[in-house]
């Protein structure tokens, strides 16, 4: 499973994308599972005020299903001025 990272999520992970090995990705069934897994691997992600997830170019909710073949992106909080 490959996850695209933007903004501060890229800074936290240290790369523009993240690959989760198939044996671990198979246990991730929902967006909530993915968020929980990522926050364990990268605790600083848990400190963000919000973290949106896009699955196949559409915003996804925590209960939405995911698969190894989905295009997934983490979208950090956006500030403006």
Buried (B, 14 or more C-beta within 10 A) or exposed (E): BBBBBBBBBBEBBEEEEBEBEEEEBEEBEBBBBBBBBBBEEBEEBEEBEEBBBBBEEEEBEEEBEBEEEBEBBBBBEEEEE
